[in-house]
Amino acid sequence: MRRATVGVLAGLMALSVGAARGDTFVYCSEGNPESLNPQAMTTSTAISAGRLFFNNLVEFVPGTTEIMPSLAESWDISDDGTEYTFYLRRDVPFQSNDLFTPSRPMNADDVIFSMHRQWKEDHPYHDVGESSYDYFKDMGMPELLESVEKVDDHTVRIRLSRPEAPFLADLAMPFNVVQSAEYAEQLMEAGMPEAFDKKPIGTGPFAFVDFQPDVSVRYRAFEDYWRGKQPIETLVFSITPNAAVRLTKLRAGECHLSAFPNPGDRDGIEADPSLKLLTQEGLNIGYLGMNTQRPPFHDVRVRRAINLAIDKAAIIEAVYRGAGVAAKSAIPPTMWSYNDDIDPYPYDPAAAQQLMIEAGLAEGFDTDLWYIPVSRPYNPNGKRIAELIQYDLARIGIRATLMSDEWPEYRAALQAGKPSMALYGWTGDNGDPDNFLHVLLGCTAARPGGNNIAKWCDPDYDDLVTQAKRVSDQEEREKLYRAAQQIFHDQAPWVPLAHSIVLMAARSNVEGYKMDPLGRQPFEGVGFSEK
């Protein structure tokens, strides 16, 4: 039996409140959250908006991918890696609202409710709301979990059907937040269970006030938060999809932190004494996915031709403006197991045209090409990238019609397999290669609603990434992931485009904000300097 109390003091110190207190903090966000329930989220836009209400059993030390205790103070892991026993923190209060006043602190019932809701199809809240628990399913949790049991009010035992190397990191991900079983029960008895996700209740640093789509999400500091009340009384996510408008609002003092400024605005931000530019090497990938279940993209020759036809260097120069590097794999080069021995597809339109001829498509074909409607770190300007790809593809006879939709609808269309070609991307959620190679490209995630938007299922590839989940030795896992990356390259379900540097801009008096390598916006401990 292995006992873990990882970084208790260090983790809590990292979240200590040191900024000066203030009234309202406004964050200029890039888009609408698709939900306020983290169990229903797959985008960092929504994760940032929803996770502030909640805590997990374990969490990541701010600014890192290191695990620290949260609602679980400590845990035991069996020697065979299939049984985890979590010892819960006592006297952690839940928030309240006009529908609910908690009668007890957080306990084991809440942990079990939160996992069973996603896992058990006969659970009374499984079909409440609009979530189909896509992330829970893409991570293979339904097959992995064997039981989630209450030992006593402050102890939970989770049994797995097999060892799972990234399991603790998976528990720190947003879909594994702890919700209130008591709140759910009271709403069900009142005949209004749909309020559970629309007016969320958690143990986190901020409580819900209201959400107006296309306008804002509003929060208030939770007075009784177990780590201490936050420096700011009110937090506002001001939904502002246009990067230029976000920067204008930041300069005018209408917001204090702004998401993802245009790379071309870096020099201007750095020269402005009222602002500061924050940068971080991103744990991300921007890519063009091809629906491999739809002709002619079922033909690997066509997919390779498209890889050869696209001028990545031109895209990076025109759009990323020094804040991105060309991608050749499905994981970023900063992640362990990255296979740098892979030779990238060169920009070679003549070779691309020859492959099209060999595929019987000398005259080309018509297709749709969807582009991201909001700026993302891995894709600062979806429409511009799509236009450049459209031009490159036209040179080999592929006539692409550009399409898009609002962000929640766009994401849903991609996961449903609607587009033939689509721009998308990913920022890692737990620092493990599994979160890219299995979640985005494994056969489990190729189902309708899954995050494998290429709907690509290669048995040899899938066997490698599935084995890698079950092996604890990192050296062996690395070998498996490197082999999987080679298959991905050869079969070409994507055109990997770029890995970006993530940019954020803030007013100079913002204090306590630390960029998150996992793409979330952390506001715990954020406030204003006293100058």
C-alpha positions in Angstrom: 0.0 0.0 0.0 1.3 3.4 -1.0 0.2 6.5 0.9 0.3 9.9 -0.7 0.0 13.4 0.8 1.6 15.1 -2.1 2.7 18.6 -1.6 0.1 19.6 1.0 1.9 22.6 2.4 3.4 23.6 -0.9 0.0 23.3 -2.7 -1.9 25.3 -0.1 0.8 28.0 0.1 0.6 28.3 -3.7 -3.1 29.3 -3.3 -2.7 31.6 -0.4 -4.2 35.0 -0.8 -1.6 37.8 -1.1 -3.1 40.4 -3.4 -4.8 43.6 -2.1 -8.6 43.4 -1.8 -10.8 45.1 -4.4 -14.4 45.3 -5.5 -14.8 44.1 -9.0 -12.4 42.2 -11.4 -13.4 42.0 -15.1 -11.9 39.3 -17.3 -12.5 39.8 -21.1 -13.2 36.2 -22.2 -13.1 35.1 -25.8 -16.4 33.2 -26.0 -19.6 31.8 -24.5 -19.2 28.7 -22.2 -21.2 25.8 -23.6 -22.3 25.0 -20.0 -21.6 25.9 -16.4 -21.3 22.2 -15.4 -17.7 21.0 -15.8 -19.0 17.5 -16.5 -20.4 18.8 -19.7 -17.3 20.8 -20.9 -14.5 20.0 -23.3 -13.4 23.6 -24.2 -11.0 25.7 -22.1 -13.5 28.6 -22.5 -16.2 26.8 -20.6 -13.8 25.1 -18.2 -12.5 28.5 -17.1 -16.0 29.7 -16.6 -17.3 26.7 -14.7 -14.5 25.4 -12.6 -14.5 28.4 -10.3 -17.6 27.1 -8.5 -16.0 23.7 -7.6 -13.1 21.7 -6.2 -11.8 18.2 -7.0 -10.5 15.5 -4.7 -7.1 16.4 -6.0 -5.9 19.4 -8.0 -2.9 20.8 -9.8 -0.5 23.0 -8.0 -1.1 26.4 -9.7 1.1 27.0 -12.7 2.2 23.3 -12.9 0.9 19.8 -13.7 1.9 18.5 -10.2 -0.8 16.9 -8.2 -1.8 18.3 -4.7 -4.5 17.4 -2.2 -7.7 19.4 -2.3 -11.0 17.9 -1.0 -9.1 14.8 -0.3 -6.3 15.5 2.3 -4.5 12.2 1.5 -5.0 8.9 -0.2 -3.7 5.3 -0.3 -3.1 3.4 -3.5 -3.0 -0.4 -3.5 0.2 -2.1 -4.6 -1.4 -3.4 -7.8 -2.6 0.1 -8.7 -6.4 -0.8 -8.8 -7.7 0.6 -5.5 -7.6 4.2 -4.3 -8.8 5.2 -0.9 -9.3 8.9 -0.4 -9.5 10.6 3.1 -11.7 13.7 2.8 -11.1 17.1 4.3 -13.6 17.9 7.1 -15.9 20.9 7.5 -15.7 22.0 3.9 -18.9 24.1 3.3 -21.0 24.3 0.2 -22.3 27.6 -1.2 -25.9 28.6 -1.0 -28.4 30.3 -3.3 -32.1 31.3 -3.4 -33.0 27.7 -3.9 -30.7 26.0 -1.4 -29.1 26.3 2.0 -26.8 23.4 2.8 -27.4 21.5 6.1 -24.0 19.8 6.2 -20.5 20.1 4.9 -19.1 18.2 1.9 -18.8 14.4 2.5 -18.5 11.1 0.8 -22.0 11.2 -0.5 -21.1 14.2 -2.7 -18.1 12.4 -4.2 -20.1 9.3 -5.0 -23.0 11.4 -6.5 -20.6 13.3 -8.8 -19.1 10.2 -10.2 -22.2 8.0 -10.4 -24.1 10.8 -12.2 -21.8 10.5 -15.1 -21.2 6.7 -14.9 -24.6 5.1 -14.1 -27.2 5.5 -16.8 -30.0 4.8 -14.3 -28.8 7.5 -11.9 -31.6 10.1 -11.4 -29.4 12.9 -12.6 -27.8 11.2 -15.5 -30.2 12.5 -18.0 -30.8 15.9 -16.4 -29.4 18.8 -18.4 -27.8 18.6 -21.8 -24.6 16.8 -21.0 -23.8 13.5 -22.6 -20.6 13.3 -20.4 -18.3 13.2 -23.5 -15.1 13.8 -21.7 -15.9 11.1 -19.1 -16.6 8.7 -21.9 -13.6 9.7 -24.0 -11.3 9.1 -21.0 -12.6 5.5 -20.9 -14.0 6.0 -17.4 -17.1 3.8 -17.8 -14.9 0.8 -18.5 -12.2 1.8 -16.0 -14.4 2.2 -12.9 -15.4 -0.9 -11.1 -16.9 0.7 -8.0 -17.0 4.0 -6.1 -17.9 3.2 -2.4 -18.5 5.1 0.8 -16.4 3.7 3.6 -17.6 6.3 6.0 -18.6 10.0 5.8 -15.0 11.1 5.2 -13.6 8.1 3.3 -14.2 7.0 -0.3 -12.8 4.0 -2.0 -12.5 3.8 -5.8 -11.8 0.4 -7.4 -10.5 0.2 -11.0 -10.9 -2.7 -13.4 -7.2 -2.3 -14.3 -4.2 -0.1 -13.4 -4.4 3.3 -15.0 -1.2 5.3 -15.0 -2.8 8.8 -15.3 -5.7 8.2 -12.9 -4.8 10.7 -10.2 -4.2 13.4 -12.9 -7.6 12.4 -14.4 -9.3 13.1 -11.1 -7.9 16.6 -11.1 -9.6 17.3 -14.4 -12.7 19.5 -14.5 -15.1 16.7 -15.3 -14.3 15.2 -11.9 -15.4 18.1 -9.8 -17.4 17.4 -6.6 -21.0 18.6 -6.7 -23.6 18.7 -3.9 -25.7 15.6 -3.6 -28.0 17.4 -1.1 -28.7 20.2 -3.6 -29.5 17.7 -6.3 -31.9 15.8 -4.0 -33.7 19.0 -2.9 -34.2 20.2 -6.5 -35.5 16.8 -7.6 -38.0 16.8 -4.7 -39.1 20.3 -5.7 -39.6 19.2 -9.3 -36.9 21.5 -10.8 -33.7 19.3 -11.3 -32.8 21.4 -14.4 -31.7 24.2 -12.1 -28.8 22.0 -10.8 -26.6 22.9 -13.8 -28.0 26.3 -14.5 -27.5 27.6 -11.0 -24.4 25.6 -9.9 -23.5 25.0 -6.2 -20.0 23.9 -5.2 -17.3 24.3 -2.6 -15.1 26.6 -4.8 -13.8 30.1 -4.3 -16.6 31.8 -6.2 -20.4 31.5 -6.2 -22.7 31.9 -9.2 -24.6 35.1 -9.7 -25.9 35.0 -13.3 -25.1 34.1 -16.9 -26.2 36.2 -19.9 -25.1 34.5 -23.1 -23.0 36.8 -25.3 -22.7 39.2 -22.5 -21.3 38.0 -19.2 -20.9 35.4 -16.4 -21.0 37.0 -13.0 -19.6 35.6 -9.7 -19.3 36.6 -6.1 -16.6 35.6 -3.7 -17.7 32.7 -1.4 -17.5 34.1 2.1 -16.9 30.7 3.7 -14.5 29.3 1.2 -12.3 26.7 3.0 -9.0 28.2 1.7 -10.1 31.7 2.6 -12.2 34.4 1.0 -10.9 35.9 -2.2 -9.3 39.4 -2.6 -12.0 40.4 -5.1 -15.6 40.7 -4.1 -17.1 40.3 -7.7 -15.7 38.6 -10.7 -17.1 39.2 -14.2 -16.4 37.2 -17.4 -17.1 39.8 -20.1 -17.7 37.8 -23.2 -15.8 39.5 -26.0 -15.1 37.3 -29.0 -13.1 39.9 -31.0 -9.4 40.2 -29.9 -9.1 43.8 -31.0 -12.1 44.8 -29.0 -10.8 42.9 -26.0 -7.6 44.9 -26.2 -9.5 48.2 -26.6 -11.5 47.4 -23.5 -8.3 46.5 -21.6 -6.6 49.8 -22.5 -9.7 51.7 -21.5 -9.8 50.0 -18.1 -13.1 48.2 -18.9 -11.4 44.9 -18.1 -8.4 44.0 -16.0 -7.3 40.8 -17.8 -7.8 39.9 -21.5 -7.6 36.6 -23.2 -5.3 35.9 -26.1 -4.4 39.2 -27.8 -3.4 39.1 -31.4 0.3 38.2 -31.8 0.7 41.3 -33.9 -0.2 43.4 -30.9 2.6 42.2 -28.6 4.9 45.1 -29.1 2.2 47.7 -28.5 1.1 45.9 -25.2 4.7 45.7 -24.0 5.2 49.5 -24.8 2.1 50.5 -22.8 3.0 51.3 -19.2 -0.5 50.7 -18.0 -0.4 47.1 -19.3 1.7 44.0 -19.0 2.1 41.1 -21.4 2.1 37.6 -20.0 3.5 34.7 -22.1 3.9 31.0 -21.6 4.9 28.1 -23.9 1.7 26.4 -24.7 0.9 22.7 -24.0 -1.2 22.7 -27.2 -1.7 21.8 -30.8 -3.7 23.5 -33.6 -4.7 21.2 -36.4 -6.8 20.5 -39.5 -8.9 17.4 -39.0 -10.2 15.3 -41.9 -13.3 13.1 -41.5 -11.7 9.7 -42.3 -15.1 8.0 -42.5 -16.2 10.2 -45.4 -14.9 9.8 -49.0 -12.5 10.8 -50.3 -10.8 11.3 -46.8 -11.0 7.6 -46.2 -8.1 7.3 -48.6 -4.7 7.9 -46.9 -3.3 9.1 -50.2 -5.7 12.1 -50.1 -4.9 12.8 -46.5 -1.2 12.8 -47.3 -1.7 15.0 -50.3 -3.4 17.6 -48.1 -0.5 17.4 -45.7 1.9 18.1 -48.5 -0.2 20.8 -50.1 -0.4 23.2 -47.1 2.3 25.8 -46.5 2.6 25.8 -42.7 5.4 28.3 -42.8 3.2 30.9 -44.5 0.4 30.3 -42.0 2.8 30.7 -39.1 4.3 33.9 -40.5 0.9 35.4 -41.4 -1.2 34.4 -38.3 1.0 33.4 -35.4 3.5 36.3 -36.0 6.4 34.8 -34.0 4.1 33.1 -31.4 4.0 29.7 -32.9 6.1 26.8 -34.3 5.2 24.3 -37.0 3.8 21.0 -35.7 4.6 17.5 -37.0 3.0 15.4 -34.3 -0.2 15.3 -32.2 1.5 16.3 -29.0 3.6 19.4 -28.3 7.4 19.1 -28.3 7.6 20.1 -24.6 5.7 17.0 -23.6 7.5 13.8 -22.5 7.4 11.0 -25.2 7.4 13.5 -28.1 8.8 11.7 -31.1 11.3 14.2 -32.6 12.6 11.5 -35.0 9.4 11.8 -37.2 10.1 13.6 -40.5 7.5 16.2 -41.1 5.6 16.4 -44.4 7.3 19.0 -46.5 5.5 21.7 -48.4 5.4 20.0 -51.8 2.4 20.8 -54.1 3.8 18.7 -56.9 4.0 15.6 -54.8 0.6 16.3 -53.5 -0.8 16.5 -57.0 0.8 13.2 -57.9 -0.9 11.5 -54.9 -4.2 13.0 -56.0 -3.7 11.5 -59.5 -2.9 8.1 -57.9 -6.1 8.3 -55.8 -8.1 8.8 -59.1 -8.8 12.5 -58.3 -6.8 14.3 -60.9 -9.7 16.8 -61.3 -9.9 17.3 -57.6 -13.1 17.5 -55.6 -15.4 19.8 -53.7 -15.5 19.9 -49.9 -16.4 22.0 -46.9 -13.8 23.5 -44.6 -14.9 24.7 -41.2 -13.0 27.3 -39.2 -13.0 28.2 -35.5 -15.2 31.3 -34.8 -13.3 32.4 -31.7 -9.6 33.1 -31.1 -7.8 30.3 -29.3 -4.1 30.1 -28.2 -3.6 27.4 -30.8 -5.5 29.3 -33.5 -5.4 33.1 -33.2 -7.5 33.7 -36.3 -9.5 30.7 -37.7 -10.9 32.4 -40.7 -7.5 33.7 -41.9 -5.9 30.2 -41.5 -8.9 28.7 -43.4 -8.4 31.2 -46.2 -4.7 30.3 -46.5 -5.5 26.6 -46.5 -8.3 27.1 -49.1 -5.8 28.8 -51.4 -3.2 26.0 -51.0 -5.8 23.3 -51.6 -7.1 25.0 -54.7 -3.7 24.5 -56.3 -4.2 20.7 -56.3 -7.8 20.9 -57.4 -9.5 20.7 -54.0 -12.3 23.3 -54.0 -13.1 24.1 -50.3 -16.1 26.1 -49.2 -15.5 27.9 -45.9 -18.1 27.4 -43.1 -18.4 28.2 -39.4 -20.9 28.5 -36.6 -21.2 29.9 -33.1 -18.6 28.4 -30.7 -20.9 25.9 -28.9 -22.6 24.8 -32.1 -19.2 24.6 -33.9 -17.8 22.3 -31.2 -21.0 20.1 -31.3 -20.9 19.8 -35.1 -17.2 18.7 -35.0 -17.9 16.1 -32.3 -20.9 14.8 -34.2 -18.7 14.3 -37.3 -20.6 16.8 -39.5 -17.7 18.6 -41.2 -15.5 17.0 -43.9 -12.6 19.2 -42.9 -12.3 21.4 -39.8 -9.8 23.5 -37.9 -9.6 22.6 -34.2 -7.1 22.3 -31.5 -6.4 21.2 -28.0 -4.7 22.4 -24.8 -3.6 19.5 -22.5 -5.8 19.0 -19.4 -3.4 17.0 -17.2 0.1 17.0 -18.6 0.0 13.4 -19.7 0.4 12.3 -23.4 -2.8 10.1 -22.9 -4.8 13.4 -22.8 -3.8 14.0 -26.5 -3.1 10.6 -28.0 -6.0 8.7 -26.6 -8.6 11.4 -26.0 -8.2 13.0 -29.5 -7.3 10.0 -31.6 -8.3 6.8 -29.9 -11.1 4.6 -31.1 -13.2 5.3 -28.0 -13.3 9.0 -28.8 -14.2 8.3 -32.5 -17.8 7.8 -31.5 -20.5 10.4 -32.3 -20.0 13.1 -29.6 -16.4 12.2 -29.0 -13.3 14.4 -29.2 -11.8 12.4 -32.1 -13.2 14.8 -34.8 -11.4 12.9 -37.5 -13.4 9.8 -36.5 -10.2 7.8 -37.1 -9.9 4.4 -35.6 -6.7 2.5 -36.3 -6.5 -0.8 -34.4 -2.7 -0.8 -34.2 -2.6 2.8 -33.0 -5.4 2.2 -30.5 -3.7 -0.9 -29.1 -0.5 1.2 -28.4 -2.2 4.1 -26.7 -4.4 1.7 -24.7 -1.4 -0.3 -23.5 0.3 2.9 -22.5 -2.6 3.8 -20.1 -2.1 0.5 -18.2 1.7 0.6 -17.8 3.2 2.4 -14.8 6.8 2.5 -16.0 7.3 5.8 -17.8 10.1 4.5 -20.1 7.9 1.8 -21.4 5.0 4.2 -21.8 7.3 6.5 -23.8 8.2 3.7 -26.2 4.5 3.0 -26.8 3.6 6.6 -27.4 6.5 7.2 -29.8 5.4 4.2 -31.9 1.8 5.5 -31.9 3.0 8.9 -33.1 4.7 7.3 -36.1 1.4 5.5 -37.0 -0.4 8.8 -36.7 2.1 10.5 -39.0 1.9 7.8 -41.6 -1.9 7.6 -41.6 -2.3 11.4 -41.5 -5.9 11.9 -40.1 -4.8 15.5 -39.3 -2.6 18.1 -40.7 -0.8 19.2 -37.5 -0.4 23.0 -38.0 1.2 24.7 -35.0 2.1 24.8 -31.3 1.7 28.3 -30.0 3.0 30.5 -27.3 0.0 31.5 -25.1 -0.4 35.3 -24.7 -2.5 37.1 -22.1 -2.6 40.8 -21.4 -3.4 42.5 -18.0 -3.6 45.9 -16.4 -0.3 46.6 -14.6 -2.0 46.6 -11.2 -3.2 43.1 -11.5 -1.6 40.9 -8.9 -1.6 37.1 -8.1 -2.6 35.9 -11.6 -0.5 33.0 -12.7 -0.8 31.5 -16.2 -1.9 27.9 -16.3 -0.1 25.5 -18.6 -3.4 23.6 -18.9 -5.2 26.5 -20.5 -7.5 27.4 -17.7 -8.0 30.9 -16.2 -7.2 30.7 -12.5 -8.6 33.5 -10.4 -8.0 32.1 -6.9 -5.8 34.6 -5.1 -6.1 37.2 -7.8 -6.5 40.9 -6.9 -4.9 44.3 -7.3 -1.6 45.7 -6.1 -1.9 48.6 -3.7 0.2 51.0 -5.9 
